[in-house]
């Protein structure tokens, strides 16, 4: 009779908690989050649709440039600090939108600062991080986390 160590199989793999976080992060930080601000901000601050949308143009340019730095960072290191820092920056910039009075403030917060935060919790970072946690069920984990973008749009 051999004595084998008891292995508990009833625990949930820690990677699934990371999938749940990635789902929520992509849900709230996706590109659709600003659609709810469009009408109230343009009416109250007397901005045109183009003025409001120009912040998105800035964010695409800044985000595209950040990809050249974030990609190698995630490849060489773990994404934990990038995700946590990104969540804090994105959250603070969203909260700061309540105090915006001028268009340049909105462009700076939404078009630049928010993008620094949202890049940390973007699919680029989250998918690379999930790929390091999962081998067998990698596709399932990434697809569940990516459904957060669609849930945010809904």
Secondary structure, DSSP 4 states (H G I P E B T S, - for coil): ----------SPPHHHHHHHHHHHHHHHHSTTTTHHHHHHHHHHHT--HHHHHHHHHHHHHHHHHHHHHHHHHHHHS-SHHHHHHHHHHHHHHHHHGGG--SHHHHHHIIIIIHHHHHHHTSHHHHHHHHHHH-STTHHHHHHHHHHHHHHHH-
